[in-house]
Amino acid sequence: MAGSKSVVLAALVANGAIAVLKFLAFLLTGSPSMLSETYHSISDTGNQVFLLIGIRYSGKAPSRAHPFGYGKAQFFYSFLVSVLLFGIAGWESLKHGVEAIRSGHAASPGTVTLAGVTFDTVYVSVAVLLGAIAFETYAFVKANAELRRQMEAYGWANLVEAFRSTSDVTTLTAFTEDAIALGGAALALVGIVLTRVTGNHIYDAVAAALIGLLLMGFALALAWENKRLLLGESAPKELEADFQSIMRDHPGVTHVDRFRTMFVGPKGILVAADVSFDPELVTDDIDADISRIEEKLRARDDRVRFVYVEPEL
């Protein structure tokens, strides 16, 4: 949880600073792609706030109304982030880019004087975007380090497997946002420079539209990943197989009957099973065996929080 929070805080600081700089650059240049990037960074900043709310809310202790805790709050707020990323930043960026393509609007050439030195406004945009890339790289490195740590801890072979298997949607969302932000800043930089060099508005306008499509595509992917967890996804097959093997191999267990798992939070797995025990075991022995099985399951994966074993004789 601490790793996820530090990732989100890093992204919040970076996106907040970048949003201000991009908006100032848009006011000076009128660049369509710079406006798209402003929408992007404002949306990202708001998204980090939602993720922090999710982290805080999910830390509440279990209650009568929520006996398995509030861990799924992170799934909900991450889903909300993906919807906002699609609805606000993605759609507005795409719409503005298409309008710029149709109208022929592009960044207005001009100059700006700072500290007695006069600059071409295109250099202002370039400087802001290079600064944005630096900020986003810092946030991305933080998110990537946390995701890599999880990959090593849980044995995921690559980013694709991590994307499909992780229950830490907060880190996943921050990682994805930072990656999109880097891609969007690079697109805007290329579009603005090409328009300035060639005098053709189309590059700046198309860059704005592409940024919108990029945001919308990744937002849909994030929404899909959050949906699986909101609906109560089970643990990965390989992990379930390990859990069942631990139960079957425990002395006194003759068979594992019905077996179920479900994520109840980023760091919470529910395990429930009907287990057949040796009929010669007495009640006290069965209770001790169930306790030892719980310990073994938690030793296998530290996300195991709730274990319910129904003994069958």
N, C-alpha and C positions, 0 to 999 in steps of 0.2 A: 504493500500500500504506500509506503514512504517513497519507493522508487517511482510509482505512478504519479504521486503528487508533485515531486520535484520536476518531473518531465513536463507536467501541465503548467507549473509556475514558470518554468523557463520559456515555454511557448507563449504564455500570457505576456510576459515582459517584452519578448521579441516582437510579437504581433502588435502590441499597443504602440510601441515606438515606430514601427514600420508604417502603421496606418496613418499616423500624423504626417510623416515624411512624404508618403505617396500622395496624400490629399493636397499638400502644399505644392508638390511637383505638378499635379493635375491643374491646379489653379493657375500656375505659371505657364503651362504649355497647352492645356486643352487636349492632351493626348487621350484617345479612346482606350488604348490598352492600359494607360496609367489609371484611368477611372475604374476599369475592370479590376485592376490590382488593388485599388482603394476599397472597392466593395469586398474583395477577397479578404483583405487584412482586417477590416472592420468586423466582418462575419467571423473570422477566426478568433478575434479577440473576445467577442461575445461567446463563442463556443467554449473557449477555455474557462470562462466563468461558469457555464453550465456544467462542465466536467468537474470543476472544483466543488460545486454544489452536490453533484452526484457522489463524489468521494466522501464528503462530510456526512451526507445523509445515510450512506451505506454503512457508516461506522456506528450507527445507533445499535444499542443492545436489543436482542430479541424481546418481543413483548407477547401478550396474549393474542393480539390481533395478527402479529407476524412472528410466529414461533421459530421460524428459520432465519430470522434476522431481516435486514433491509439491504442485503448485498445486491439484489436485482435493481436497486435504484441506479446503479452505475450503468446497467444495460439500458434503462429507460432514458437517462440523460444523454447517453452516447447516441441512442437512436434519434433523440430530439436534435442533437448536433448535426447528424447527417441530413435530416430533413431541412434544417435551417441553411446548411451549406448548399443544398440543392435549390431550395426555394428562394433564398435571398441572393447569395453571391453568384451561384451558377447561372440562374435564369437572368438576373439583371445584367451580368457580364455578357452573356450570349446576345440578349436583346440589344444592348448598347452597341456591340460589335457589328451586328447585322445592320442596324440603323446607320452606323458609320460607313459601312460598305456601300449602302444604297445612296447615301447623301454625299459621299466623297469627303467627309470630314476627317481631318487628321490634326496632328499637333501643329500649333501655330508657331512659325519661326519667330524668333525675337531674342531680346537680350535682357539680362537682369544684372543689377549692380549690387555686389556684396562687399562691404569693407573697402569701398573705393575701387574695386576691381570688377570689370564688366565681363560677363560670361554669356555665351550662347545658351539659351534655355534647354537645348537638347542635352547639354552637359549636366544640367541640373537633374534631369530625368535619369541619365546614365549613372550619376553619382548616387542618387537615391536607390536605384535598383541594385547597384553593386553593394550598397550598405544593407539593403534588404536581404540579398543573398548571403552576406556575412552573418547577419542576425539569425536567419533561418537555418544556416548551416550549424550554428551553435545549438539551436533548439533541436535540430535533426540529430546531431551527434548524441545529445542527451537521450532522446527517445530511442535511437538505435542501440545505444549501450544497454538500456533497460530491456529492450526486446531480445537482444543477443544473450543477456544474462538469463532470461527466461528460456530461451532456446536451449542453452546449455543445461539448465536445471531440469528441464522436462524432456530432453532428448529429441527435440524437433530438428530435422535435418536441414531445413532451409526456410526462407521467409514465406514461401507459399504454404508450407505445412504449418508454420506459426500462425499465419493469417487465418487458416481454417480451424486451428485447434485451440488457440488461446481463449481464455475466459476473461483476460484483463483487457476489456474493450477500451478502457481509458487510455492505456499506453498505445494500443493499436490505433485509436483515433488520432492521438497526438502525432504518432509516427506518420500516419497517412497524410494528415494536414500539412505537416512540415515538408514531406516529399512533394505534395502538390504545390505548396508555396514556392519551393525552389524551382519547380518546372514552370510555374506561372511567371515568376520573375524573369526567368531565362527567355521565355516567349516574348514578354513585353520588351525586354532589352533588344532582342533581335528585331522585332517589329519596328520599334522607334528608330533604331540606327539605320535599318534599311530604308525606311521612309525618308529619313533625313538625307541619306546619301543619294537615293534615286529621285527624290521629289515626288514619288508615287504614294498616295495615301493608303493604298490597298494593304500594304504590309502591316501598318499600325492597326488598321481596322480588323484585318483577319486575325492578328494576334489577340485582339480583345475577344473575338468570337471563340477562338480556340481555347482561351483561358476559361471561358464559360463552359464549353463542352468538357474540358478536363475536370472542372469542379463537379459538374453534374454526374459524370461517369463514376468518379470515385465516391461521390455522395451516395449513389445508388448501391455501390458495392458495400459501403459501410452499413447502410440501412439493412441490407440482406444479412450481413454477418451479425448484426445486433438482433435481428428478428429471430434467428435460430436460438439464441440464448433467452430472449424474452419468452419464447414458447416452451422453454424447459428442456433444453438439449441435454442429452446424456454425455458422460465422459467419453473420450475417444475409445475406439474398439480395443486398441492395444492396452490401454490402461484398464479397461474393464476386464480384459483377459487376465491381466496380472492380479487384479483384485480377486477374481474367481479362483485363480490358481492358489493364492494365499489361503483362501478359505478351504479349498479341497485338500490341500497338503497339511492342514492343521490336524494334529493327532486327535482322534475321536470323531472327526467328521467323515461321514460315509458318502454324502452327496450334497451338492448345491442345487437346490431346486429353482424356484423363481428368483431372478436377480435383476435389480434396477439401480440406475444411478441418475443423478440430475444435478446440474449446476444451479446453486441457489445464490451465487454471487461470484465475483472475480476470484476470490480466495475461498470458495466454499463448495464442496461436493457432498451431496447426500447419497448414501449407499444403503440400500434395503435389500434383504435377501431372506428366503426361506431355506434353512440349512438342516439337513438330516444328520443327527448325531447317533453314535453307537447307543443302542437301546440299553446297554448295561451301565451307562453313565448315570450317576445320581444328579439331582438338581443342582447341588452346590458345584459339582464338577462342570456342569454345562454353563453356569453363570461365570465361572472362572475362565472357561474356554472362550466364551463370547467376549469377555474383557480383553483377553490376549489377542483375539482376532482383530478387535478394534485397534489395538496398539500397533499391530503389524500393518494394517491398512494405512494408518496415519504415518507410519515410518516409510511406507512406499511412496506416499504423496502427501505433502504437508497441506494440501488444499482440502483433504477429507475433514469435514467438520461434524457431520451427523451420520451415525451408523445405527441401523436398526436390523437386528438379526432375530428372525422368528425361528425358534428351535422346533424341529420335527423329529419324533422318535419312531 
